[in-house]
Amino acid sequence: MAKHFRGGLAHNIFLSVFVGFLFMTTPIAWSGEVAAKKEVVQNIPELDRLLAVIEQQRDHIKDLQERANSSEGQIKTILEVRVDRAWVRLLEKDVLFAEEVHKEAEGASAENKYRQQAAEILGTQSTIGKMAIKRISSRSRLPAPDLSAAEQAAAYAKLFRVQEVLNHVYDLLYQSLNLSEKFGLDITEPKRVFKKELADRAAMAGLFLDATTNQVVALQASVAAVPDDAELKSRLKVAQSNIDGISDGMKEVLPLMESLEMNTDSYREQLLSATGEITTDILDVGVITKLLIGWWDALVELVAEHGPNLLIKILLFCFIVFIARKVANTVQRLVERGLDRAKLQLSELLRRMVINVVRSVIMVFGILIALAQVGVSLAPLFAGLGVAGFVIAFALQDSLSNFASGVMILIYRPFDVGDLIETAGVSGKVSQMSIVNTTILTLDNQTIILPNNKIWGDVIRNVTAQQTRRIDLMFGISYTDDIPKAERVLQEILDNDEKILKDPEPIVRLHELGDSSVNFTVRPWVEMEDYWDVYWSVTRAVKIRFDEEGISIPFPQRDVHLHPQTPQES
């Protein structure tokens, strides 16, 4: 079994050492031949050409083999690799010829001799393919376990590249079987041999995947015990990468097995367990059924063994959390009453924050006590929270900036809920505040949410911060009007408005001599809530009284003087 394991699992590595070099230095003809498959063959000489190419390829293989037999050392190894590659190309050419003959047969233009020749060629495919697989496998070697992580990574990369070549050979053999069946050949024995090859390859890959998975588990334990060992971490990465490489190879083989009605449920289940990837290729009714049955059996066993003890711990945990919640609610109500009775000048944001912090602290302590009572160690939890806190702080830099700005707003209290403010290009009433953002309701009833760092980093204008507010008005009269009379009218209007405060005293002063008018500034003081009422009422009263008193309100005008030119000036 160990010998078979080495042959089946490691049959891919040595060829890739030279295949990369040879494929870079020698043109690859098979890609052009694959493209030629798509062309419709229109005459018999084309089939003769393909036969000639096949014969030339066979002669080329004989020549390479003779030269390899007479060579030694590195040259012999290179020539043997070229022989392997030549056999693979011969398989490709044979399949191409058989496909072209089949196309001609469908068009009723192929002669019997070509069908016979295609049948003879297809009859040799199984033997050639088996020989090619054996030759490539004989040169494959698993890397030594004492190699460094970097050396192992390079060796396994070569191994998986050779695996791709072998998968191509299997695909060619599968195409040959299908063509043989179309030509009416007996494929019972070739099909049996091919299925055995696929079964052996899948079994060896499965063993390799199990061994690598166990290696990953062991390396993870080693890394956890010695977290500073860089070599162990590198070996772990190599092993995890190997799982992906083995899985990719199995995913190429399993569809061929399924097309031959071979059962692959166990391999699909193994792939799902090893990689954790749920794909359309892996998903299958049989696979899912086995997984569900396995999970259910494990759950039943777990409940039967640990159920009573687990149930008691869950009930205890829920009871402690329930008590902590009741205590938190009670303390929250007491804190709310205490803040209300203390008559402290706290902002609404600070008040809510104090209440929420007190409640949250009690709940966190309650949950920690509950976890300790059910046997959860809190030391690793705190360590994990420290690391998680650092990661979260780094990822949420903007949110933390908003939080810091919220704290500054909380401390300095530039505004509170219900204030009318202008900041960050937004004007409106503060409807809600939190530690990270502020909600503003504009005067036209739009809701705008501003991050606190935008507010704290800009000028904040609190319109309603004071109980009283001054109204600044400007009225102009004509240069021909009576200035004392206009002053008297404006003063009477202010004196007759009950909402205008007497202290501070309202001001009526001639402010400036404008381009078109003599301008008076009018500055009454009002309560905050009366600002707009007084603003509008005073403006209306001034217009009405000016009209009654014959005082004109001029509008801007410009005089244009025309000076006609005399003929001499022209």
C-alpha positions in Angstrom: 0.0 0.0 0.0 2.8 2.4 0.8 4.4 1.7 -2.5 1.1 2.2 -4.3 0.6 5.4 -2.3 3.9 6.8 -3.5 3.2 5.8 -7.0 -0.4 7.0 -7.1 0.1 10.2 -5.1 3.5 11.3 -6.3 3.2 10.3 -9.9 3.2 13.9 -11.0 6.3 15.8 -9.8 9.4 15.0 -11.9 8.0 15.6 -15.3 7.1 19.2 -14.4 10.7 20.0 -13.6 11.6 19.7 -17.3 8.2 20.3 -18.8 8.3 24.0 -17.9 11.7 24.3 -19.5 10.9 22.2 -22.6 7.5 23.9 -23.2 9.3 27.3 -23.0 11.9 26.3 -25.5 9.8 24.2 -27.9 6.7 25.4 -29.8 3.5 23.7 -28.7 1.6 22.4 -31.6 -1.4 20.9 -29.9 -3.1 24.2 -29.2 -3.2 24.9 -32.9 -4.6 21.4 -33.4 -7.3 22.0 -30.8 -8.4 25.1 -32.7 -8.3 23.0 -35.9 -10.9 20.7 -34.4 -13.5 23.5 -34.8 -12.9 23.7 -38.6 -15.2 21.6 -40.8 -13.1 19.2 -42.9 -14.2 19.5 -46.5 -12.0 17.0 -48.4 -10.4 13.6 -48.1 -6.8 14.8 -48.5 -7.0 16.6 -45.2 -7.5 13.2 -43.5 -4.5 11.9 -45.4 -2.5 14.8 -44.0 -3.6 14.0 -40.4 -2.6 10.4 -40.9 0.8 11.5 -42.2 1.2 13.8 -39.1 0.3 10.8 -36.8 2.9 8.6 -38.6 5.5 11.4 -38.3 4.8 11.6 -34.6 5.2 7.9 -34.1 8.6 8.1 -36.0 9.5 11.0 -33.8 8.8 9.0 -30.7 10.9 6.1 -31.9 13.8 8.4 -32.7 13.5 10.1 -29.2 13.4 6.7 -27.5 16.5 5.4 -29.3 18.4 8.6 -28.5 17.3 8.3 -24.8 18.3 4.6 -24.6 21.8 5.5 -25.9 22.2 8.5 -23.6 23.1 8.9 -19.9 22.7 11.3 -17.1 21.0 14.7 -17.5 20.6 14.2 -21.3 18.9 10.9 -20.8 16.5 12.4 -18.3 15.6 15.3 -20.6 15.0 13.0 -23.6 12.8 10.7 -21.5 10.7 13.7 -20.6 10.4 14.6 -24.3 9.3 11.1 -25.0 6.5 11.4 -22.4 5.4 14.7 -24.0 5.5 13.2 -27.4 3.2 10.3 -26.3 0.7 12.9 -25.0 0.8 14.8 -28.3 0.3 11.5 -30.1 -2.9 10.9 -28.1 -4.1 14.4 -29.0 -3.4 13.8 -32.7 -5.2 10.4 -32.6 -8.3 12.0 -31.0 -8.3 14.8 -33.5 -8.1 12.4 -36.5 -10.9 10.3 -35.1 -13.1 13.3 -34.6 -12.5 14.5 -38.1 -13.4 11.1 -39.5 -16.6 11.1 -37.4 -17.5 14.5 -38.9 -16.9 13.2 -42.4 -19.0 10.1 -41.6 -21.9 12.2 -40.6 -21.6 14.0 -43.9 -21.5 10.7 -45.8 -18.1 11.6 -47.4 -15.7 9.5 -45.4 -14.4 6.3 -47.0 -14.4 3.0 -45.2 -10.6 2.9 -45.1 -10.6 6.1 -42.9 -13.2 4.6 -40.5 -11.1 1.5 -40.3 -7.9 3.4 -39.7 -9.7 5.6 -37.0 -11.0 2.4 -35.3 -7.5 0.9 -35.3 -6.1 4.2 -33.8 -8.8 4.3 -31.1 -8.1 0.7 -30.3 -4.5 1.7 -29.3 -5.5 4.7 -27.2 -6.0 2.8 -24.0 -2.6 1.2 -24.2 -0.8 4.4 -25.1 -2.6 6.3 -22.3 -1.9 3.7 -19.7 1.8 3.7 -20.8 2.0 7.5 -20.7 0.5 7.6 -17.2 2.9 5.0 -16.0 5.9 6.8 -17.5 5.0 10.1 -16.0 4.1 8.5 -12.6 7.5 6.7 -12.5 9.3 10.1 -12.5 7.1 11.6 -9.7 8.6 12.0 -6.3 7.1 13.4 -3.1 9.4 16.0 -1.5 11.4 14.9 1.5 9.9 15.8 4.8 13.1 17.4 6.1 13.1 20.1 3.4 12.5 23.7 4.4 9.1 25.3 3.9 10.3 27.2 0.8 11.8 24.0 -0.8 8.6 22.0 -0.1 6.5 24.8 -1.6 8.5 24.7 -4.8 8.5 20.9 -5.0 4.7 20.7 -4.4 4.1 23.4 -7.0 5.9 21.2 -9.6 3.9 18.2 -8.4 0.6 19.9 -9.0 1.7 21.1 -12.4 2.4 17.5 -13.4 -1.0 16.7 -12.0 -2.5 19.0 -14.6 -0.7 17.1 -17.4 -2.1 13.8 -16.1 -5.6 15.2 -15.9 -5.2 16.2 -19.5 -4.3 12.6 -20.4 -7.3 11.3 -18.5 -9.5 13.7 -20.5 -8.0 12.5 -23.8 -8.7 8.9 -22.8 -12.3 9.8 -22.0 -12.7 11.5 -25.4 -11.3 8.3 -27.0 -13.8 6.1 -25.2 -16.7 8.3 -26.4 -15.4 8.3 -30.0 -14.9 4.5 -29.9 -18.5 4.1 -28.8 -19.6 6.3 -31.7 -17.7 4.1 -34.1 -19.5 1.1 -32.8 -16.4 -0.4 -31.2 -16.5 -2.7 -28.1 -15.4 -0.5 -25.2 -16.1 -2.9 -22.4 -12.5 -3.7 -21.5 -11.1 -0.2 -22.2 -13.9 1.3 -20.2 -13.2 -1.1 -17.3 -9.5 -0.3 -17.3 -10.1 3.4 -17.5 -12.6 3.3 -14.6 -10.0 1.4 -12.6 -7.4 4.1 -13.3 -9.8 6.8 -12.3 -10.8 4.9 -9.1 -7.1 4.4 -8.1 -6.3 8.0 -8.8 -9.2 9.3 -6.8 -8.4 6.9 -3.9 -4.8 8.0 -3.8 -5.8 11.6 -3.9 -8.2 11.0 -1.1 -5.5 9.5 1.0 -3.2 12.3 0.2 -5.9 14.8 1.1 -6.5 13.1 4.5 -2.8 13.0 5.3 -2.4 16.7 4.4 -5.5 17.6 6.4 -4.1 15.8 9.5 -0.8 17.6 8.9 -2.5 21.0 8.9 -4.2 20.1 12.2 -0.9 19.1 13.7 0.9 22.2 12.4 -1.9 24.4 13.8 -1.4 22.9 17.2 2.3 23.5 16.9 1.9 27.1 15.9 -0.5 27.7 18.8 2.1 26.2 21.2 5.0 28.1 19.6 3.5 31.2 18.0 6.9 32.9 17.3 8.3 30.0 15.1 8.4 31.4 11.6 9.3 28.1 10.0 6.2 26.4 11.6 4.0 29.1 10.2 5.5 28.7 6.8 5.0 24.9 6.8 1.4 25.5 7.8 0.9 27.8 4.9 2.4 25.2 2.5 0.2 22.4 3.9 -2.9 24.6 3.6 -1.9 25.4 0.0 -1.4 21.7 -0.7 -5.0 21.1 0.3 -6.1 23.5 -2.4 -3.9 21.8 -5.0 -5.1 18.3 -4.1 -8.7 19.5 -4.2 -8.3 21.1 -7.6 -6.9 17.8 -9.0 -9.8 15.8 -7.5 -12.3 18.2 -8.9 -10.9 17.5 -12.4 -11.2 13.7 -11.9 -14.6 13.4 -10.2 -16.7 14.7 -13.2 -15.1 12.0 -15.4 -16.0 9.4 -12.8 -19.6 10.7 -12.6 -19.9 10.6 -16.4 -19.0 6.9 -16.2 -21.7 6.4 -13.5 -19.1 5.9 -10.7 -20.1 6.9 -7.2 -18.2 10.0 -6.0 -20.3 10.9 -2.9 -17.6 10.0 -0.4 -15.0 12.1 -2.3 -17.4 15.1 -2.6 -18.0 14.9 1.1 -14.3 14.7 1.8 -13.7 17.8 -0.4 -16.4 19.7 1.5 -15.0 18.7 4.8 -11.4 19.6 3.8 -11.9 22.9 2.0 -15.2 24.1 3.6 -16.2 25.4 0.1 -19.8 24.9 -0.9 -19.9 25.0 -4.7 -22.2 23.7 -7.3 -19.6 21.0 -8.2 -19.6 19.7 -4.6 -23.3 20.1 -3.8 -25.0 16.8 -4.5 -28.0 15.1 -2.9 -26.0 12.1 -1.7 -23.2 14.3 -0.3 -25.6 16.6 1.5 -27.6 13.6 2.9 -24.5 12.0 4.3 -23.3 15.2 5.8 -26.7 15.9 7.4 -26.9 12.3 8.8 -23.3 12.7 10.2 -24.1 16.0 11.8 -27.4 14.7 13.3 -25.6 11.6 14.7 -22.9 13.8 16.3 -25.6 16.1 17.7 -27.6 13.1 19.2 -24.4 11.7 20.7 -23.4 15.1 22.2 -26.9 15.6 23.7 -27.0 12.2 25.1 -23.5 12.5 26.8 -23.5 16.2 27.8 -27.2 17.2 27.6 -28.2 17.3 31.3 -25.1 19.2 32.3 -25.4 21.6 29.4 -29.1 22.2 30.1 -28.3 23.2 33.7 -25.6 25.6 32.6 -27.9 27.2 30.0 -30.6 27.6 32.6 -28.1 29.1 35.1 -26.8 31.5 32.5 -30.3 32.7 31.5 -31.2 33.1 35.1 -28.2 35.3 35.9 -28.7 37.4 32.8 -32.4 37.8 33.7 -31.4 39.0 37.2 -28.8 41.4 35.8 -31.4 42.9 33.4 -33.9 43.5 36.2 -31.1 45.1 38.3 -30.1 47.3 35.3 -33.7 48.4 34.8 -34.1 49.3 38.4 -30.8 51.2 38.6 -31.7 53.0 35.3 -35.0 54.3 36.8 -33.1 55.4 40.0 -30.5 57.3 38.0 -33.2 59.0 35.9 -35.0 60.2 39.1 -31.7 61.3 40.6 -30.8 63.4 37.6 -34.2 65.0 37.5 -34.2 65.9 41.2 -30.7 67.2 41.2 -31.6 69.9 38.7 -28.2 69.7 37.2 -27.7 71.7 34.0 -27.0 68.6 31.9 -27.5 68.4 28.2 -29.9 65.8 26.9 -27.0 64.0 25.3 -25.1 63.8 28.5 -28.2 62.7 30.4 -28.9 59.8 28.1 -25.2 58.8 28.0 -25.0 58.6 31.8 -28.1 56.5 31.9 -27.0 54.2 29.1 -23.5 53.7 30.5 -24.8 52.8 33.9 -27.2 50.3 32.4 -24.6 48.8 30.0 -22.0 48.4 32.8 -24.4 46.4 34.9 -25.4 44.2 32.0 -21.8 43.5 31.1 -20.9 42.5 34.6 -24.0 40.3 34.7 -23.0 38.5 31.5 -19.4 38.1 32.7 -20.6 36.6 36.0 -23.0 34.3 34.1 -20.1 33.1 31.8 -17.9 32.4 34.7 -20.6 30.4 36.5 -21.0 28.1 33.5 -17.3 27.4 33.3 -16.1 29.8 30.6 -12.6 31.1 31.3 -12.6 34.9 31.2 -8.8 35.4 30.8 -8.7 34.3 27.1 -11.9 36.3 26.5 -10.4 39.5 27.8 -7.2 38.9 25.8 -9.3 38.3 22.7 -11.3 41.5 23.4 -8.1 43.4 23.6 -6.9 42.2 20.2 -10.4 42.7 18.8 -10.5 46.2 20.2 -7.3 47.2 18.5 -8.5 45.8 15.2 -11.9 47.4 15.5 -10.3 50.8 16.5 -8.1 50.7 13.4 -11.0 49.8 11.1 -13.4 52.4 12.6 -11.1 55.4 12.6 -13.8 57.7 11.3 -16.4 56.5 13.8 -14.0 57.0 16.6 -13.4 60.5 15.3 -17.1 61.1 15.5 -17.1 59.6 19.0 -14.4 62.0 20.2 -16.2 64.9 18.7 -19.4 63.8 20.4 -17.5 63.7 23.7 -16.3 67.3 23.1 -19.8 68.4 22.3 -21.0 66.6 25.4 -18.4 68.5 27.6 -18.7 72.0 26.1 -22.4 71.9 25.3 -22.5 74.3 22.3 -26.1 73.3 21.7 -28.7 70.9 23.0 -31.9 69.2 21.7 -34.4 71.8 20.6 -31.8 74.5 19.7 -31.8 76.2 16.4 -28.3 76.1 15.0 -26.3 76.7 11.8 -23.3 74.5 11.2 -21.5 72.6 8.4 -23.7 74.4 5.9 -26.9 73.2 7.5 -29.5 75.3 9.4 -32.3 73.9 11.5 -33.5 72.7 14.9 -31.7 69.9 16.7 -34.1 67.0 17.0 -31.8 64.3 18.3 -28.2 63.8 19.5 -26.0 60.8 19.9 -22.4 60.3 20.7 -21.5 59.9 17.0 -24.0 62.0 15.1 -26.6 64.8 15.4 -30.0 64.9 13.7 -31.2 68.3 12.5 -34.7 69.1 11.3 -34.5 72.0 8.8 -37.0 74.9 8.7 -38.6 73.3 5.6 -39.0 70.0 7.5 -36.1 68.0 6.1 -34.2 65.6 8.3 -30.4 65.8 8.1 -28.0 63.6 10.0 -24.5 65.1 10.5 -21.5 63.3 11.8 -20.2 64.9 15.0 -16.7 65.4 13.6 -18.2 67.6 10.8 -20.0 69.7 13.4 -17.1 70.1 15.9 -14.7 70.9 13.0 -16.9 73.7 11.8 -18.3 77.0 13.1 -21.3 76.4 15.3 -23.9 79.2 15.4 -26.5 78.6 18.1 -29.4 80.9 17.2 -31.5 80.1 20.2 -28.8 79.9 22.9 -29.9 83.2 24.5 -33.3 84.2 25.9 -33.5 87.5 24.0 -32.5 88.4 20.5 -32.0 91.7 18.6 -33.7 92.3 15.2 -31.7 94.3 12.7 -33.8 96.2 10.2 -32.9 98.8 7.6 -35.4 101.4 6.1 -34.6 104.1 3.5 -36.4 107.4 2.8 -36.0 109.9 0.0 -33.4 112.7 0.2 -36.3 115.2 0.0 -38.2 113.7 3.0 -38.2 115.1 6.6 -35.6 113.1 8.6 -36.9 114.0 12.1 -40.4 113.0 11.1 -39.2 109.7 9.8 -37.4 109.1 13.1 -40.5 109.9 15.1 -42.7 107.5 13.0 -40.2 104.7 13.4 -39.9 105.2 17.2 -43.7 105.3 17.5 -44.0 102.0 15.7 -41.5 100.4 18.1 -43.2 101.9 21.2 -46.6 100.6 20.1 -45.5 97.0 19.7 -46.0 95.2 23.0 -43.7 92.3 22.1 -40.7 94.6 21.8 -38.7 94.8 25.1 -38.1 98.1 26.8 -34.8 96.9 28.2 -32.5 96.8 26.3 -33.9 100.0 24.7 -34.7 99.8 21.0 -32.5 101.9 18.7 -33.5 104.1 15.8 -30.6 105.9 14.1 -29.8 107.4 10.8 -27.2 104.9 9.6 -25.9 106.0 6.2 -26.5 108.2 3.2 -26.9 105.7 0.4 -26.8 106.1 -3.4 -30.6 106.5 -3.7 -31.9 106.8 -0.1 -31.2 108.0 3.4 -31.1 104.8 5.5 -32.2 104.3 9.1 -31.2 101.3 11.2 -33.9 100.0 13.5 -32.8 97.5 16.2 -35.5 96.3 18.7 -34.9 93.6 21.3 -37.4 90.7 21.6 -37.9 87.4 23.3 -36.5 84.5 21.3 -39.9 83.0 20.4 -41.2 86.5 19.2 -38.3 87.1 16.7 -40.1 86.5 13.4 -43.5 87.8 14.6 -41.9 91.2 15.4 -39.7 91.2 12.3 -42.7 90.8 10.0 -45.1 93.1 12.0 -42.6 96.0 12.2 -41.8 95.8 8.5 -45.5 95.9 7.6 -46.2 98.8 10.0 -43.4 100.9 8.6 -44.7 100.6 5.1 -48.3 101.5 6.1 -47.2 104.5 8.3 -44.8 105.8 5.7 -47.6 105.8 3.1 -49.9 107.6 5.6 -47.3 110.2 6.5 -46.3 110.8 2.9 -42.8 109.5 3.4 -41.5 107.8 0.3 -39.4 104.7 0.1 -37.1 105.3 -2.9 -35.9 102.6 -5.2 -32.4 102.5 -6.8 -32.2 104.7 -9.9 -29.4 105.8 -12.3 -29.3 109.0 -14.4 -28.0 108.7 -17.9 -26.8 111.9 -19.6 -26.4 112.0 -23.4 -24.0 114.6 -25.0 -24.6 114.8 -28.8 -21.5 115.4 -30.9 -21.2 118.1 -33.5 -20.1 117.2 -37.1 -16.7 118.8 -36.4 -16.2 116.6 -33.3 -17.2 113.5 -35.4 
